[in-house]
């Protein structure tokens, strides 16, 4: 009976995360009819409708939102209990759910997961990449890797790498249009805009010591993808703000130059976030320590390229 309840909880959390029955069925190795039947049994046992169904997706009812909230919490407590009981085991093992941003997760975190898996073969890693931050508490994800801070007081965080942000442009662009000598000069330049989450569009906050200048910039090119805007800067289309993690190799090769080096943007440090837990699992601790070690070495290389 207890296993049955835990199975129902896990099924519903996956259903809410994926937003459709077919995806949840695939992850649980069920047929779509079996997943439909399981949902119907769950709703019949509770006596309420948990989801509103369409032909392609589902949305949670008010009762479904309540069930999800408690289901995620109960599953987290079950995992915490199991980790506490098995903490004496020296070898990390079990399921670790990790979330990262789409591009960074694909190009950087995925290869690191591959390396981690060779070192810890008893840990099963599920890596999800998403465009926007997710709710770790509701989704059941163990760790989220993000640049910058997340406004969620329910989370703990550990800094993996310090990461400054600079204005940059290609030598070709600067030869054609000149090099700005003050933030005010940016209004006369083409600026490449990176649309990120809820950041104010076309507004750059430049810091010089304790002084902050807010500059409204304009440009003909913008995108919500960091690799795309970086490529446009390399092609000579304008001035861009990027972090030292992205810039180091291009600054070293001379394909980009820092503009207004005395002015920087707010830090874009890399953090790993996790829900508050009294007893963090051995596998989560191992993965976090692994990231700190790897990015510590990479961060030192990136900083060297900027000096």
N, C-alpha and C positions, 0 to 999 in steps of 0.2 A: 504493500500500500504506500509506504513512504517513497519507495523508488518510483512508483506510479506518479505521485504528486510532483516529485522533482523533475520527472520526465515532462509532465504537463507544463511546469514552470519554464523549463528550458525551451520547449517547443514554442511557447507564446512569446518569450523574449526574442527568439530568432525571427518569428513571424513579424513582430513589431519592427525589428531592425531592418529586415529586408523589404517589408511593405507588400509582399505577395506570397501566396502559398507555395508556388512552384519553387522559389529560391529557398524557402525554409525547408521544403521537402528534400531538395537536393543535398543541403548541408546535413540533414539527419538521415540521409540514405533511405528516404521513404518515397513511395509513388505519390503523385498528386492526389489520387482518390483517397489514399490512406491518410494524407495530411488533412484533407477536407473532413474525413470521418473523425479524426482526432479533435479537430476544432469543434465539430458538432457535438461530440461527446462532452467536451469541456464545457461548452455553453449549456448543454442540457443538465449537466451535474450542478452548475451554478444557478441555473434558472434565469439567466440574463443573456443578452446579446453583447458580445465583446468587441465585435468588429462590424463595420459596414462594408459589404463586398461590392466591387464592380467587376467587369470582365477582366481587367488587367491588374488591379491593385486593391488593397484594403486600407481602411482608415479606422482608428480606434474609436469606440464609443466612450462616453464618460466612464462607464463601468470598466471598459477595457483599459483606459488610462490608469484607473485605480489598481486594477489587477496587475498591470505592468510594473507600476511603482513598487508594489509589495513583492512581486515575483523577482525583480532584479535585486532587491535588498536581501531576500531570503537566500537566493542562489549565492550572492556574495558572502553571506554569513556561513553557508555550507562550505564554500571553498576555504574561507578563513579557518573554520573548525578543522577541516582536513589538513590544512597547512600546519596548524598549531600541533595537531596530533603527530604529524609525520616530520616535524621540524628537526628531529634528531637524526634523520637520514642525511648523510653527507652529500649525496649526489642529487642535484636539482632534477625534478621530473614533473610531469603533468602538463596540462594545457595552459598556454600563455597567450592571451589575446592582446595584440599590439595595433595601434592606429597611428597613421602618419599622413602628412599632406600628400597630394597626388603625385606631383613631379618629384619632390624630394624623397618620398617613400619609394618610388620606383627606381630612381637612379642611385640613391645612397643607402637607404635603410635596407632595401631588399638584399643587396650584396652582403651587408653586415649580418643580416639574419642568416644567410647562407653560411657565413663563417662561424656564427654562433652555434648553428645546428651541428656543425662538425665537432665543435668543442663540447657541446652538451647534447648528445644524441637521445637522451631520455626526455627532453623537453619538446613538446609539440607546440609549434608557434603558428598562430593564425594572424597574418598581417593583412589589415584592411587599409586601403588608401582612400581618402575622401577630400573633397575640395574645401569643405568648411569644418570647423571644430565640431566635435560630437559631445554629447552628454555622457561622460564616463559612468556616472552613477546609474543612469537609467539603462545604458546599453550593455553593461556587464563587461566592458573592455577593461583590461588590467592596466595598460600603460598607453599614454598618448605622447607622441613626440612632436613638438611644435616650436616654431620660432616666435619669440615674444611671449608676453604673459597672457594667461586666460583669466577672465573675470569671474571665477567660480571659487568661492570661499570653501566649498566642500572638498577641494582637492589639495593634495600636497605636491610639491615640485622639487626637482633637483636639477641644478644647472649642469648641462653637459658641456657647453662651450660658450665662451664670451664671443660676441659677434657684432662688430661695429658696422655702421652703414655710411657710405660715402657717395658723393656725386662723381660721376665719371662720364667720359665721352671718348670717342675714337680720335686718334691724331688727325685723321682726314677731316672730320667735322670741325675740329678746332682750327685747323689751317684755313678752312673756308669761311668760318663765321667768327673767329676770334675766341679768346679765352676770357670768360667772365672774371672780374676782379672783386665783385661784391654780390651779395644776394640780389640786390636790386637789378643787376645786369641780366638776371635770368629771365626777366620779362621780355627781353629782346631776343631770346633764343628759343629754338625748338626743343621742347622737353618731352621725353617719352614717358607716358604715364602708366603706372602699374596699378590697376584697380584691385584692391585687397579688402575683402569682407566689407566692413562698414566705414573704412577710412574716408575722410572727406576728399572728394574728387578734385585733383589739381591743386591741393594745398600742401606745401612742404614746410615742415618745421625744422629750421636749421639752428643748431646750437653751437655757440662759440664761448666756451667756458660756462659762466652762469647766464650769459645772454642768449635769448631765444628770439629768432626772427621768423615770422610767419609770412611765407611768400606764396602768392597765387601765380601758378605757372600755366602755360598752355602748350599744346603740341598737336600735331596732326595724327599721331599714332598712339594707341593705347590698347592694353589687353589685360585680362585677369590672369595670364600665365606668365610666370617669371622667366622661363626659358625663352619665350617669344620676345619679350621686351629686351632681354639681354642680347638676343640675336640682332635686333634692330639697332641697338647701340653699336655693336660690332660692325654693322653695315654703314655706319656714319650718319644715322638719321637724327641724332640729337643727344641731349644730356639726360642721364638716367640716374636714379638712386638705387644702388644695390649694396648688399652686404659683402664684407671682406671674404666670407666663405665662397661667394660666387665669383668675386673679382680676382682673387689672388693669382691664378694662372695667367689671366689676360694682362694683368699689370706687369707680371714678370716677363711675359713675352713682348710687351710693348703695344699690344693691340688695343688697349684702353689706357687712359690716363686719368688720374684723380683731378677733379676740378674743385676749386675752393677748398683745399685740404684742411684749412683751419676750421671749417664748418662741417659738422656731422649731424646725422639724424639720431633720434632716440635709438638705443641699442636694440638689436634683434637677436638677443641671446637665445641659444637653443636649450630648451628644457624638456625633461621627461616628466609628465604629470601622471598622478595615480590617485585613486580614491583613498581617503583616510582609512588606514587599517592599523590596528594595534599590532598585528603579527603579519608582516609582509612575507609572502611566500619566498622560499629559497630560489625558485626559478626567476621571480621578478627581480630580486636583489642581484642575482647573477647577471641578468640581462642589463640592468642599469649600470652595474660596475663595468661590464663589457663595453657599453657605449661610452662611458666616461673615459675609459682608457683609450679607446680608438679615436674619439674626437679630441682628446687632449693632445695626442700626437699630431692629428690633422690640423688642429687649431694653431699649434705652434708654427707649423709650416706656412699656414695662411698669413699669420701675423708677420712672419719674416719677409714675405713678399711685399708687404706694405711699408716696410721700413727702409 
